[in-house]
Amino acid sequence: MKEKELRLAVVFFGGVSLAIYQHGINREILNLARASRTYHADPEHGGQRPAGGALQAQYPDEPQASTGDLYLEFLQTLGRHLSLRVVVDIVAGASAGGINGVALATAIAHDLSLTPITNLWLAEADMLNLLAPEARARLWSKWYFWPFERPLLTRLNREGLCCRPRPA
C-alpha cells in the first residue's frame, strides 16, 4: 500500500478578533494531527490503538462532538486505498496569532490540550480589557470628526481661545 504524507506549514497573523477565529482552526489542525497519530498507532501500522478506538477515549479534553473522530474515520476510509499521514512541520505567527502558533506547536509537540488557551480567549479577548486606558479612543479622537472639528479649532485659535489644530 502506498503511504503519503500531508505536510502542513501554518502561519497565523495578528489581531485579536482574527486570533480568536484562528484558534478554532488551531483546534481543527490539532484534531487532524491527533487523528493521524492515532490512525498510525493502529496495529496494522505497527502501533497500538487506544481502547474503544475513539479520540475521546484518548483525549478527554476534547468535547463530545469533536471533529477528531470524523478525521479518524476519514483516514480509515482513505486507508483502504492510500495511507495518509498528516504532519505539521512549521507553525509561525505574529502578535495575537503568535500566541495561537505557540499554543498549537506546544500542543502537537507535547501532546497537550488547547483548553487553557481556549479559556484565555473566551475570558480575556475583550478589546476593552486588552487596551491600556491611555490608548483608548476618545470621542473626538476619531478621524472622521476632524472635518467638523478643524474649522471650529481654527476659529477658536484665531480668537486666542484654543490651541492649534492638528496638521492634516
DSSP file with accessible surface (Angstrom, degrees, kcal/mol):
  #  RESIDUE AA STRUCTURE BP1 BP2  ACC     N-H-->O    O-->H-N    N-H-->O    O-->H-N    TCO  KAPPA ALPHA  PHI   PSI    X-CA   Y-CA   Z-CA
    1    1 A M              0   0  156      0, 0.0     2,-0.2     0, 0.0    81,-0.1   0.000 360.0 360.0 360.0 141.4    0.0    0.0    0.0
    2    2 A K        -     0   0  146     79,-0.5    81,-2.7     1,-0.0     2,-0.5  -0.495 360.0-154.6 -75.0 142.4    1.2    3.5   -0.8
    3    3 A E  E     -a   83   0A  99     79,-0.2     2,-0.3    -2,-0.2    81,-0.2  -0.986  14.1-177.3-119.6 127.8    1.9    5.8    2.1
    4    4 A K  E     -a   84   0A 106     79,-3.3    81,-2.8    -2,-0.5     2,-0.4  -0.860  15.1-141.5-118.8 156.0    1.7    9.6    1.5
    5    5 A E  E     -a   85   0A  94     -2,-0.3     2,-0.7    79,-0.2    81,-0.2  -0.965   1.5-155.2-119.4 135.1    2.3   12.5    3.9
    6    6 A L  E     -a   86   0A  75     79,-3.0    81,-2.8    -2,-0.4     2,-0.5  -0.949  20.3-165.0-103.4 108.6    0.4   15.7    4.0
    7    7 A R  E     -a   87   0A 129     -2,-0.7     2,-0.4    79,-0.2    81,-0.2  -0.877   3.7-158.7-103.4 125.0    2.9   18.2    5.5
    8    8 A L  E     -a   88   0A  46     79,-2.9    81,-2.4    -2,-0.5    82,-1.4  -0.831  15.3-169.3-108.4 139.8    1.4   21.5    6.8
    9    9 A A  E     -a   90   0A  71     -2,-0.4     2,-0.4    80,-0.2    82,-0.2  -0.998  18.3-164.9-120.7 123.4    3.0   24.8    7.3
   10   10 A V  E     -a   91   0A  19     80,-3.2    82,-2.5    -2,-0.4     2,-0.5  -0.933  10.6-172.9-118.3 131.4    0.7   27.2    9.3
   11   11 A V  E     -a   92   0A  89     -2,-0.4     2,-0.5    80,-0.2    82,-0.2  -0.992   7.3-161.5-123.8 124.2    1.1   31.0    9.6
   12   12 A F  E     -a   93   0A   5     80,-2.6    82,-1.7    -2,-0.5     2,-0.1  -0.914   9.7-148.1-106.0 128.9   -1.1   32.9   12.0
   13   13 A F        -     0   0  135     -2,-0.5     9,-0.1    80,-0.2    82,-0.0  -0.430  23.7-100.1 -88.5 169.0   -1.5   36.7   11.6
   14   14 A G        +     0   0   28     82,-0.2    -1,-0.2    83,-0.1    81,-0.2  -0.028  66.3  99.1 -80.5-175.6   -2.1   39.1   14.4
   15   15 A G     >  -     0   0   35      3,-0.1     4,-2.6     2,-0.1     5,-0.2   0.353  64.4-120.4 100.4 125.6   -5.2   40.8   15.5
   16   16 A V  H  > S+     0   0   30      2,-0.2     4,-2.1     1,-0.2     5,-0.2   0.942 110.4  45.3 -65.8 -48.8   -7.3   39.7   18.5
   17   17 A S  H  > S+     0   0  100      1,-0.2     4,-1.7     2,-0.2    -1,-0.2   0.916 116.5  47.7 -64.4 -36.8  -10.6   39.0   16.7
   18   18 A L  H  > S+     0   0   67      1,-0.2     4,-2.9     2,-0.2    -1,-0.2   0.904 109.0  54.6 -67.0 -38.1   -8.7   37.2   13.9
   19   19 A A  H  X S+     0   0    0     -4,-2.6     4,-1.6     2,-0.2    -2,-0.2   0.861 104.9  53.0 -65.6 -33.7   -6.8   35.2   16.5
   20   20 A I  H  X S+     0   0   67     -4,-2.1     4,-1.0     2,-0.2    -1,-0.2   0.933 111.6  45.8 -67.0 -41.8  -10.0   34.0   18.2
   21   21 A Y  H >X S+     0   0  158     -4,-1.7     4,-1.1     1,-0.2     3,-0.8   0.932 111.4  52.9 -62.7 -44.0  -11.2   32.8   14.8
   22   22 A Q  H 3X S+     0   0   13     -4,-2.9     4,-2.7     1,-0.3    -1,-0.2   0.794  96.8  66.8 -65.0 -26.5   -7.8   31.2   14.2
   23   23 A H  H 3X S+     0   0   14     -4,-1.6     4,-2.1     1,-0.2    -1,-0.3   0.889  97.8  53.5 -62.1 -36.2   -8.0   29.4   17.5
   24   24 A G  H <X S+     0   0   38     -4,-1.0     4,-1.7    -3,-0.8    -1,-0.2   0.900 108.6  48.8 -62.4 -38.8  -10.9   27.4   16.0
   25   25 A I  H  X S+     0   0   63     -4,-1.1     4,-2.7     1,-0.2     5,-0.2   0.903 106.6  57.9 -66.6 -39.1   -8.6   26.5   13.1
   26   26 A N  H  X S+     0   0    0     -4,-2.7     4,-2.7     1,-0.2    -2,-0.2   0.920 104.9  50.2 -52.2 -48.9   -5.9   25.5   15.7
   27   27 A R  H  X S+     0   0   38     -4,-2.1     4,-2.6     1,-0.2    -1,-0.2   0.891 110.6  49.5 -60.4 -40.2   -8.3   23.0   17.2
   28   28 A E  H  X S+     0   0   65     -4,-1.7     4,-2.5     2,-0.2    -2,-0.2   0.913 111.3  48.0 -68.1 -41.7   -9.1   21.5   13.8
   29   29 A I  H  X S+     0   0   22     -4,-2.7     4,-2.6     2,-0.2     5,-0.2   0.928 113.3  48.6 -64.2 -42.4   -5.4   21.2   12.9
   30   30 A L  H  X S+     0   0    0     -4,-2.7     4,-2.8    -5,-0.2     5,-0.2   0.926 111.1  50.3 -63.1 -42.7   -4.7   19.6   16.3
   31   31 A N  H  X S+     0   0    4     -4,-2.6     4,-2.4     2,-0.2    -2,-0.2   0.908 111.7  48.2 -61.6 -41.0   -7.6   17.2   15.8
   32   32 A L  H  X S+     0   0   30     -4,-2.5     4,-2.4     2,-0.2    -2,-0.2   0.929 112.7  47.5 -65.8 -43.5   -6.4   16.2   12.4
   33   33 A A  H  X S+     0   0    8     -4,-2.6     4,-2.4     1,-0.2    -2,-0.2   0.912 113.4  48.5 -64.8 -40.4   -2.8   15.6   13.7
   34   34 A R  H  X S+     0   0    2     -4,-2.8     4,-2.8     2,-0.2    -1,-0.2   0.907 110.6  51.1 -65.5 -40.9   -4.1   13.6   16.7
   35   35 A A  H  X S+     0   0    0     -4,-2.4     4,-2.9    -5,-0.2    -2,-0.2   0.922 111.3  48.1 -63.7 -40.1   -6.3   11.5   14.3
   36   36 A S  H  X S+     0   0    3     -4,-2.4     4,-2.5     2,-0.2    -2,-0.2   0.927 112.0  48.9 -65.5 -43.0   -3.4   10.8   12.1
   37   37 A R  H  X S+     0   0   86     -4,-2.4     4,-0.6     1,-0.2    -2,-0.2   0.921 114.4  46.0 -62.2 -42.3   -1.2    9.9   15.1
   38   38 A T  H >< S+     0   0    1     -4,-2.8     3,-0.8     2,-0.2     4,-0.3   0.921 111.7  51.3 -67.1 -42.8   -4.0    7.6   16.4
   39   39 A Y  H >< S+     0   0   11     -4,-2.9     3,-1.3     1,-0.3     6,-0.2   0.917 111.1  47.3 -61.6 -42.2   -4.6    6.0   13.0
   40   40 A H  H 3< S+     0   0   14     -4,-2.5    -1,-0.3     1,-0.3    -2,-0.2   0.566 101.7  65.2 -80.9  -5.0   -0.9    5.2   12.5
   41   41 A A  T << S+     0   0   29     -3,-0.8    -1,-0.3    -4,-0.6    -2,-0.2   0.474  77.8 119.1 -88.1  -3.4   -0.7    3.8   16.0
   42   42 A D  S X >S-     0   0   22     -3,-1.3     3,-2.2    -4,-0.3     5,-2.0  -0.287  80.7-115.5 -59.4 143.8   -3.1    1.1   14.8
   43   43 A P  G > 5S+     0   0   86      0, 0.0     3,-1.7     0, 0.0    -1,-0.1   0.823 116.0  64.1 -53.9 -30.3   -1.6   -2.5   15.0
   44   44 A E  G 3 5S+     0   0  157      1,-0.3    -4,-0.1     2,-0.1    -2,-0.1   0.781 107.4  43.1 -63.3 -25.2   -1.7   -2.7   11.2
   45   45 A H  G < 5S-     0   0   52     -3,-2.2    -1,-0.3    -6,-0.2     3,-0.1   0.160 129.3 -94.8-105.8  14.4    0.8    0.2   11.2
   46   46 A G  T < 5S+     0   0   73     -3,-1.7    -2,-0.1     1,-0.3     2,-0.1   0.498  94.3  90.4  91.4   5.4    3.0   -1.2   14.0
   47   47 A G  S   <S-     0   0   30     -5,-2.0     2,-0.4    -7,-0.2    -1,-0.3  -0.288  74.8-102.5-116.4-158.0    1.4    0.6   16.9
   48   48 A Q        -     0   0  169     -6,-0.2    -6,-0.2    -2,-0.1    -7,-0.0  -0.987  23.9-142.8-138.0 121.7   -1.3    0.2   19.4
   49   49 A R        -     0   0   59     -2,-0.4     3,-0.1     1,-0.1   -10,-0.1  -0.618  29.5-106.9 -82.7 143.4   -4.7    1.9   19.2
   50   50 A P    >   -     0   0   34      0, 0.0     3,-1.7     0, 0.0    -1,-0.1  -0.269  49.2 -81.6 -66.0 156.0   -6.4    3.0   22.5
   51   51 A A  T 3  S+     0   0   90      1,-0.3     3,-0.3     2,-0.1     6,-0.1  -0.281 117.6  20.6 -59.0 137.7   -9.4    1.1   23.8
   52   52 A G  T 3  S-     0   0   82      1,-0.2    -1,-0.3    -3,-0.1     3,-0.1   0.094 100.2-119.1  89.8 -23.4  -12.6    2.0   22.1
   53   53 A G  S <  S+     0   0   17     -3,-1.7     2,-0.2     1,-0.2    -1,-0.2   0.328  74.5 121.6  75.7 -11.7  -10.8    3.5   19.1
   54   54 A A    >>  -     0   0   34     -3,-0.3     4,-0.9     1,-0.1     3,-0.6  -0.589  67.0-134.0 -88.2 148.9  -12.3    6.9   19.6
   55   55 A L  H 3> S+     0   0    4      1,-0.2     4,-3.1    -2,-0.2     7,-0.2   0.801 104.2  68.4 -66.8 -28.6  -10.2   10.0   20.1
   56   56 A Q  H 34 S+     0   0   48      1,-0.2    -1,-0.2     2,-0.2     6,-0.1   0.874  97.6  52.2 -58.5 -35.9  -12.5   11.0   23.0
   57   57 A A  H <4 S+     0   0   66     -3,-0.6    -1,-0.2     1,-0.2    -2,-0.2   0.880 117.3  37.3 -68.0 -35.9  -11.1    8.0   25.0
   58   58 A Q  H  < S+     0   0   69     -4,-0.9    -2,-0.2     1,-0.2    -1,-0.2   0.808 125.8  37.0 -85.7 -31.4   -7.5    9.1   24.4
   59   59 A Y    ><  +     0   0    9     -4,-3.1     3,-1.8     1,-0.1    -1,-0.2  -0.766  60.4 176.0-125.0  85.8   -8.1   12.8   24.7
   60   60 A P  T 3  S+     0   0  103      0, 0.0    -1,-0.1     0, 0.0    -4,-0.1   0.679  75.5  72.6 -66.9 -13.6  -10.6   13.6   27.4
   61   61 A D  T 3  S+     0   0   43      2,-0.0    -5,-0.1     0, 0.0    -2,-0.0   0.689  79.1  95.4 -73.4 -14.3  -10.1   17.4   26.9
   62   62 A E  S <  S-     0   0    8     -3,-1.8     4,-0.1    -7,-0.2    -3,-0.0  -0.510  84.6-111.4 -76.0 141.9  -11.9   17.1   23.6
   63   63 A P    >   -     0   0   73      0, 0.0     3,-0.9     0, 0.0    -1,-0.1  -0.251  30.4-106.1 -65.7 162.4  -15.6   18.0   23.6
   64   64 A Q  T 3  S+     0   0  163      1,-0.3     2,-0.6    -4,-0.0    -8,-0.1   0.875 119.5  49.0 -56.8 -42.0  -18.1   15.2   23.0
   65   65 A A  T 3  S+     0   0   98      3,-0.0    -1,-0.3     4,-0.0     2,-0.1  -0.316  83.6 156.6 -96.7  51.6  -18.9   16.4   19.4
   66   66 A S    X   -     0   0   14     -3,-0.9     3,-0.5    -2,-0.6     4,-0.4  -0.461  47.3-137.7 -78.7 149.1  -15.2   16.7   18.4
   67   67 A T  T 3> S+     0   0   37      1,-0.2     4,-2.3     2,-0.2     5,-0.2   0.585  90.1  87.5 -80.0  -8.4  -14.2   16.5   14.7
   68   68 A G  H 3> S+     0   0    0      1,-0.2     4,-2.4     2,-0.2    -1,-0.2   0.887  85.8  51.9 -58.3 -39.7  -11.3   14.3   15.6
   69   69 A D  H <> S+     0   0   51     -3,-0.5     4,-2.5     1,-0.2    -1,-0.2   0.873 108.4  51.6 -66.2 -34.6  -13.4   11.2   15.3
   70   70 A L  H  > S+     0   0  112     -4,-0.4     4,-2.5     2,-0.2    -2,-0.2   0.910 109.7  49.2 -67.0 -40.8  -14.5   12.3   11.9
   71   71 A Y  H  X S+     0   0   65     -4,-2.3     4,-2.6     2,-0.2    -2,-0.2   0.908 111.3  50.1 -63.1 -40.5  -10.9   12.8   10.8
   72   72 A L  H  X S+     0   0    6     -4,-2.4     4,-2.3     2,-0.2    -2,-0.2   0.934 111.1  48.3 -63.6 -43.9  -10.0    9.4   12.2
   73   73 A E  H  X S+     0   0  115     -4,-2.5     4,-2.5     1,-0.2    -2,-0.2   0.903 111.1  51.7 -62.7 -40.1  -12.9    7.8   10.3
   74   74 A F  H  X S+     0   0  109     -4,-2.5     4,-3.0     1,-0.2     5,-0.2   0.933 109.9  48.3 -61.5 -46.0  -11.8    9.7    7.1
   75   75 A L  H  X S+     0   0    2     -4,-2.6     4,-1.8     1,-0.2     9,-0.2   0.875 111.7  50.3 -64.8 -35.7   -8.3    8.4    7.5
   76   76 A Q  H  < S+     0   0   69     -4,-2.3     4,-0.4     2,-0.2    -1,-0.2   0.917 113.0  45.8 -67.9 -41.9   -9.6    4.8    8.0
   77   77 A T  H >< S+     0   0   61     -4,-2.5     3,-1.2     1,-0.2     4,-0.3   0.933 115.2  46.4 -65.7 -44.6  -11.8    5.0    4.9
   78   78 A L  H >X S+     0   0   46     -4,-3.0     4,-2.8     1,-0.2     3,-2.1   0.837  99.1  73.3 -65.4 -28.8   -9.0    6.5    2.9
   79   79 A G  T 3< S+     0   0    5     -4,-1.8    -1,-0.2     1,-0.3    -2,-0.2   0.644  79.7  71.9 -64.1 -15.9   -6.7    3.8    4.3
   80   80 A R  T <4 S+     0   0  185     -3,-1.2    -1,-0.3    -4,-0.4    -2,-0.2   0.787 119.5  15.9 -66.3 -27.1   -8.3    1.2    2.1
   81   81 A H  T <4 S+     0   0  154     -3,-2.1   -79,-0.5     1,-0.4     2,-0.3   0.677 137.6  11.3-115.0 -31.1   -6.6    2.8   -0.9
   82   82 A L     <  -     0   0   45     -4,-2.8     2,-0.7    -7,-0.1    -1,-0.4  -0.980  62.8-131.7-156.3 133.5   -3.9    5.0    0.5
   83   83 A S  E     -a    3   0A   4    -81,-2.7   -79,-3.3    -2,-0.3     2,-0.5  -0.824  28.7-166.2 -91.8 116.5   -2.3    5.5    3.9
   84   84 A L  E     -a    4   0A  29     -2,-0.7     2,-0.5    -9,-0.2   -79,-0.2  -0.916   7.0-168.1-109.9 124.3   -2.1    9.2    4.6
   85   85 A R  E     -a    5   0A  81    -81,-2.8   -79,-3.0    -2,-0.5     2,-0.5  -0.939  11.3-148.9-109.4 130.6    0.0   10.6    7.4
   86   86 A V  E     +a    6   0A  10     -2,-0.5     2,-0.4   -81,-0.2   -79,-0.2  -0.882  18.4 179.0-103.1 126.0   -0.6   14.3    8.5
   87   87 A V  E     -a    7   0A  38    -81,-2.8   -79,-2.9    -2,-0.5     2,-0.8  -0.991  22.4-148.4-128.8 129.0    2.5   16.1    9.8
   88   88 A V  E     +a    8   0A  24     -2,-0.4   -79,-0.2   -81,-0.2     3,-0.1  -0.882  25.1 170.3 -96.1 109.6    2.5   19.8   10.9
   89   89 A D  E     +     0   0A  78    -81,-2.4     2,-0.4    -2,-0.8   -80,-0.2   0.901  58.0  26.7 -86.6 -49.4    6.1   20.9   10.1
   90   90 A I  E     +a    9   0A 100    -82,-1.4   -80,-3.2     2,-0.0     2,-0.4  -0.968  54.0 179.8-127.5 133.1    6.1   24.7   10.6
   91   91 A V  E     +a   10   0A  39     -2,-0.4     2,-0.3   -82,-0.2   -80,-0.2  -0.993  16.6 161.4-130.9 123.7    4.0   26.9   12.8
   92   92 A A  E     +a   11   0A  45    -82,-2.5   -80,-2.6    -2,-0.4     2,-0.3  -0.940   4.8 164.0-137.4 160.2    4.6   30.7   12.8
   93   93 A G  E     -a   12   0A  37     -2,-0.3     2,-0.4   -82,-0.2   -80,-0.2  -0.987  24.5-134.7-169.8 163.9    2.6   33.7   13.9
   94   94 A A    >   -     0   0   55    -82,-1.7     3,-1.6    -2,-0.3     4,-0.4  -0.979  66.9 -28.7-129.7 141.6    2.7   37.4   14.7
   95   95 A S  T >> S-     0   0  100     -2,-0.4     4,-1.1     1,-0.3     3,-0.8  -0.265 134.2  -2.9  58.2-129.2    1.1   39.2   17.6
   96   96 A A  H 3> S+     0   0    7      1,-0.3     4,-1.5     2,-0.2    -1,-0.3   0.835 136.5  58.5 -65.3 -29.6   -2.0   37.5   18.9
   97   97 A G  H <> S+     0   0    0     -3,-1.6     4,-2.3     1,-0.2    -1,-0.3   0.810  98.4  60.5 -66.3 -28.4   -1.6   34.9   16.1
   98   98 A G  H <> S+     0   0   17     -3,-0.8     4,-2.7    -4,-0.4    -1,-0.2   0.862  99.6  55.2 -65.8 -34.2    1.8   34.2   17.6
   99   99 A I  H  X S+     0   0   77     -4,-1.1     4,-2.4    -3,-0.2    -2,-0.2   0.941 109.9  46.1 -62.7 -44.9    0.1   33.1   20.8
  100  100 A N  H  X S+     0   0    0     -4,-1.5     4,-2.7     2,-0.2    -2,-0.2   0.897 111.5  52.6 -62.3 -40.6   -2.0   30.7   18.8
  101  101 A G  H  X S+     0   0    5     -4,-2.3     4,-2.7     2,-0.2     5,-0.2   0.929 110.6  45.8 -62.7 -44.5    1.1   29.5   17.0
  102  102 A V  H  X S+     0   0   98     -4,-2.7     4,-2.5     2,-0.2     5,-0.2   0.920 113.4  50.4 -64.2 -41.8    3.0   28.8   20.2
  103  103 A A  H  X S+     0   0   21     -4,-2.4     4,-2.5    -5,-0.2    -2,-0.2   0.926 113.2  45.4 -63.4 -43.9   -0.1   27.0   21.7
  104  104 A L  H  X S+     0   0    0     -4,-2.7     4,-2.6     2,-0.2     5,-0.3   0.941 113.3  48.9 -66.0 -45.6   -0.6   24.8   18.6
  105  105 A A  H  X S+     0   0   40     -4,-2.7     4,-2.8     1,-0.2     5,-0.2   0.918 114.0  46.6 -61.5 -41.4    3.1   23.9   18.4
  106  106 A T  H  X S+     0   0   58     -4,-2.5     4,-2.5    -5,-0.2     6,-0.3   0.917 111.8  50.7 -66.2 -43.3    3.3   23.1   22.1
  107  107 A A  H  X>S+     0   0    2     -4,-2.5     5,-1.2    -5,-0.2     4,-0.7   0.901 115.9  41.6 -63.0 -39.9    0.1   21.0   21.9
  108  108 A I  H  <5S+     0   0   30     -4,-2.6     3,-0.4     3,-0.2    -2,-0.2   0.941 117.2  46.1 -73.0 -46.2    1.3   19.0   18.9
  109  109 A A  H  <5S+     0   0   74     -4,-2.8    -2,-0.2    -5,-0.3    -3,-0.2   0.874 127.5  26.1 -66.6 -37.9    4.9   18.5   20.2
  110  110 A H  H  <5S-     0   0  132     -4,-2.5    -1,-0.2    -5,-0.2    -2,-0.2   0.259 104.4-117.1-112.3  10.1    4.0   17.5   23.7
  111  111 A D  T  <5 +     0   0   67     -4,-0.7    -3,-0.2    -3,-0.4     2,-0.2   0.923  62.7 153.4  54.2  51.4    0.5   16.1   23.1
  112  112 A L      < -     0   0   87     -5,-1.2     2,-0.2    -6,-0.3    -1,-0.2  -0.569  44.3 -98.1-106.2 172.9   -1.1   18.7   25.3
  113  113 A S        -     0   0   41     -2,-0.2     4,-0.2     1,-0.1    -1,-0.1  -0.538   8.8-147.4 -89.3 153.2   -4.6   20.3   25.4
  114  114 A L  S  > S+     0   0    2     -2,-0.2     4,-2.2     1,-0.2     3,-0.2   0.314  73.9 104.5 -95.7   6.1   -5.6   23.6   23.9
  115  115 A T  H  > S+     0   0   50      1,-0.2     4,-2.7     2,-0.2     5,-0.2   0.890  73.9  54.6 -58.5 -42.5   -8.2   24.1   26.7
  116  116 A P  H  > S+     0   0   92      0, 0.0     4,-2.0     0, 0.0    -1,-0.2   0.926 111.6  44.1 -60.3 -40.1   -6.0   26.8   28.6
  117  117 A I  H  > S+     0   0   22     -3,-0.2     4,-2.6     2,-0.2     5,-0.2   0.863 111.0  55.4 -73.7 -30.4   -5.7   29.0   25.5
  118  118 A T  H  X S+     0   0   30     -4,-2.2     4,-2.4     1,-0.2     5,-0.2   0.950 109.4  46.9 -62.4 -46.2   -9.5   28.5   24.8
  119  119 A N  H  X S+     0   0   93     -4,-2.7     4,-2.3     1,-0.2     5,-0.3   0.884 110.6  53.4 -63.2 -38.1  -10.3   29.7   28.3
  120  120 A L  H  X S+     0   0   73     -4,-2.0     4,-3.0    -5,-0.2     5,-0.3   0.953 111.0  45.1 -61.1 -49.7   -7.9   32.7   27.8
  121  121 A W  H  X S+     0   0   20     -4,-2.6     4,-1.1     1,-0.2    -2,-0.2   0.898 115.4  47.3 -64.3 -39.1   -9.6   33.7   24.5
  122  122 A L  H  < S+     0   0  140     -4,-2.4    -1,-0.2    -5,-0.2    -2,-0.2   0.877 122.3  33.8 -70.3 -34.9  -13.0   33.4   25.9
  123  123 A A  H  < S+     0   0   66     -4,-2.3    -2,-0.2    -5,-0.2     3,-0.2   0.848 130.3  25.5 -89.5 -35.6  -12.3   35.2   29.2
  124  124 A E  H  < S+     0   0   98     -4,-3.0    -3,-0.2    -5,-0.3    -2,-0.1   0.355  86.3  98.5-116.4   5.1   -9.8   37.9   28.2
  125  125 A A     <  +     0   0   17     -4,-1.1     2,-0.5    -5,-0.3    -1,-0.1   0.185  48.8 122.0 -88.3  23.1  -10.3   38.7   24.5
  126  126 A D    >>  -     0   0   84     -3,-0.2     4,-1.6     1,-0.1     3,-1.1  -0.709  63.4-138.0 -82.2 129.0  -12.4   41.8   25.0
  127  127 A M  H 3> S+     0   0   96     -2,-0.5     4,-1.9     1,-0.3    -1,-0.1   0.849 102.8  58.4 -58.0 -34.6  -10.7   44.7   23.3
  128  128 A L  H 34 S+     0   0   99      1,-0.2    -1,-0.3     2,-0.2     8,-0.1   0.832 107.5  47.4 -66.9 -28.8  -11.5   47.0   26.3
  129  129 A N  H <4 S+     0   0   95     -3,-1.1    -1,-0.2     1,-0.2    -2,-0.2   0.804 113.4  48.3 -77.0 -30.2   -9.6   44.6   28.6
  130  130 A L  H  < S+     0   0   85     -4,-1.6     2,-0.3     2,-0.1    -2,-0.2   0.758  95.7  82.4 -85.0 -25.1   -6.6   44.4   26.2
  131  131 A L  S  < S-     0   0   66     -4,-1.9     5,-0.1    -5,-0.2    -5,-0.0  -0.615  82.3-119.3 -83.4 139.1   -6.2   48.2   25.6
  132  132 A A    >>  -     0   0   40     -2,-0.3     3,-1.6     1,-0.1     4,-0.7  -0.487  29.2-116.8 -67.9 144.4   -4.3   50.3   28.0
  133  133 A P  G >4 S+     0   0   93      0, 0.0     3,-0.9     0, 0.0    -1,-0.1   0.867 115.1  52.1 -54.8 -38.2   -6.6   53.1   29.4
  134  134 A E  G 34 S+     0   0  141      1,-0.2    -2,-0.0     3,-0.0    -3,-0.0   0.691 106.0  55.8 -74.3 -14.1   -4.5   55.9   27.9
  135  135 A A  G <4 S+     0   0   64     -3,-1.6    -1,-0.2     2,-0.1     2,-0.1   0.572  81.4 111.3 -92.8  -7.4   -4.6   54.2   24.4
  136  136 A R  S << S-     0   0   97     -3,-0.9     2,-0.1    -4,-0.7    -8,-0.0  -0.379  75.8-108.1 -69.1 143.0   -8.4   54.1   24.3
  137  137 A A        -     0   0   59     -2,-0.1     2,-0.2     2,-0.0    -1,-0.1  -0.430  30.2-148.0 -70.3 142.0  -10.1   56.3   21.7
  138  138 A R    >   -     0   0  154     -2,-0.1     3,-1.5     1,-0.1     4,-0.4  -0.631  32.4 -95.9-103.5 170.8  -11.9   59.3   23.0
  139  139 A L  G >  S+     0   0  117      1,-0.3     3,-0.7    -2,-0.2     6,-0.1   0.892 123.3  37.8 -54.1 -45.5  -14.9   60.8   21.4
  140  140 A W  G 3  S+     0   0  135      1,-0.2    -1,-0.3     5,-0.0     5,-0.1   0.387  97.2  80.4 -93.4   7.6  -13.0   63.5   19.4
  141  141 A S  G <   +     0   0   44     -3,-1.5     2,-0.2     4,-0.0    -1,-0.2   0.537  65.5 108.9 -89.6  -2.3  -10.0   61.3   18.5
  142  142 A K  S X  S-     0   0   80     -3,-0.7     3,-1.5    -4,-0.4     4,-0.5  -0.513  72.2-133.6 -73.8 138.5  -11.8   59.7   15.6
  143  143 A W  G >  S+     0   0  199      1,-0.3     3,-1.3    -2,-0.2    -1,-0.1   0.826 100.7  64.3 -63.3 -31.3  -10.5   60.8   12.3
  144  144 A Y  G 3  S+     0   0  111      1,-0.3    -1,-0.3     2,-0.2     4,-0.2   0.633  95.4  60.1 -75.4  -7.4  -14.0   61.3   10.8
  145  145 A F  G X> S+     0   0   50     -3,-1.5     4,-2.6     1,-0.2     3,-0.9   0.672  83.7  82.6 -86.2 -17.3  -14.6   64.1   13.3
  146  146 A W  H <> S+     0   0   33     -3,-1.3     4,-3.0    -4,-0.5    -2,-0.2   0.864  82.0  58.4 -61.9 -37.5  -11.7   66.2   12.0
  147  147 A P  H 34 S+     0   0   88      0, 0.0    -1,-0.2     0, 0.0    -2,-0.1   0.866 117.6  35.6 -60.5 -28.0  -13.5   67.8    9.1
  148  148 A F  H <> S+     0   0  157     -3,-0.9     4,-0.8    -4,-0.2    -2,-0.2   0.813 121.0  46.8 -88.8 -33.4  -16.0   69.2   11.6
  149  149 A E  H  X S+     0   0   28     -4,-2.6     4,-2.8     1,-0.2     5,-0.3   0.852 100.4  66.0 -79.5 -35.1  -13.6   69.8   14.4
  150  150 A R  H  X S+     0   0   78     -4,-3.0     4,-2.8     1,-0.2     5,-0.2   0.924 101.4  46.6 -58.1 -51.2  -10.8   71.6   12.3
  151  151 A P  H  > S+     0   0   79      0, 0.0     4,-2.4     0, 0.0    -1,-0.2   0.916 114.0  49.8 -60.4 -37.5  -12.9   74.7   11.4
  152  152 A L  H  X S+     0   0  102     -4,-0.8     4,-2.6     1,-0.2    -2,-0.2   0.942 113.6  44.5 -64.4 -46.6  -14.0   75.1   15.0
  153  153 A L  H  X S+     0   0   25     -4,-2.8     4,-2.4     2,-0.2    -1,-0.2   0.876 112.0  53.2 -66.9 -36.4  -10.5   74.7   16.4
  154  154 A T  H  X S+     0   0   49     -4,-2.8     4,-2.3    -5,-0.3    -1,-0.2   0.939 111.4  46.1 -62.4 -44.4   -9.1   77.1   13.7
  155  155 A R  H  X S+     0   0  141     -4,-2.4     4,-1.7    -5,-0.2    -2,-0.2   0.928 113.5  48.1 -64.1 -45.6  -11.7   79.7   14.7
  156  156 A L  H  <>S+     0   0   54     -4,-2.6     5,-3.0     1,-0.2     6,-0.8   0.883 111.4  51.4 -63.7 -35.6  -11.0   79.3   18.4
  157  157 A N  H ><5S+     0   0   59     -4,-2.4     3,-1.2     4,-0.2    -1,-0.2   0.904 107.1  52.8 -67.5 -41.5   -7.3   79.5   17.7
  158  158 A R  H 3<5S+     0   0  173     -4,-2.3    -1,-0.2     1,-0.3    -2,-0.2   0.859 109.7  49.1 -60.9 -35.1   -7.8   82.8   15.8
  159  159 A E  T 3<5S-     0   0  109     -4,-1.7    -1,-0.3    -5,-0.2    -2,-0.2   0.516 117.4-116.7 -81.8  -6.2   -9.7   84.2   18.7
  160  160 A G  T < 5S+     0   0   62     -3,-1.2    -3,-0.2    -4,-0.3    -2,-0.1   0.686  86.1 112.5  79.1  19.3   -6.9   83.1   21.1
  161  161 A L  S   <S+     0   0  131     -5,-3.0     2,-0.3    -6,-0.2    -4,-0.2   0.511  73.3  25.8-101.6  -8.9   -9.2   80.7   22.9
  162  162 A C  S    S-     0   0   41     -6,-0.8    -2,-0.1    -9,-0.1     2,-0.0  -0.912  80.1 -92.7-147.9 173.7   -7.7   77.3   21.9
  163  163 A C        -     0   0   90     -2,-0.3    -6,-0.1     1,-0.2    -2,-0.1  -0.197  58.8 -72.1 -81.4 179.0   -4.6   75.6   20.8
  164  164 A R        -     0   0  205      1,-0.1    -1,-0.2    -7,-0.1   -10,-0.1  -0.428  51.0-110.3 -74.3 146.3   -3.5   74.9   17.2
  165  165 A P        -     0   0   33      0, 0.0    -1,-0.1     0, 0.0     3,-0.1  -0.363  42.4 -92.0 -70.9 156.9   -5.4   72.3   15.2
  166  166 A R        -     0   0  138      1,-0.1     2,-0.0    -2,-0.0   -16,-0.0  -0.371  46.7-103.4 -66.9 145.9   -3.6   69.1   14.3
  167  167 A P              0   0  121      0, 0.0    -1,-0.1     0, 0.0    -3,-0.0  -0.365 360.0 360.0 -69.3 154.4   -1.8   69.1   10.9
  168  168 A A              0   0  132     -3,-0.1     0, 0.0    -2,-0.0     0, 0.0  -0.154 360.0 360.0 -73.6 360.0   -3.5   67.2    8.1
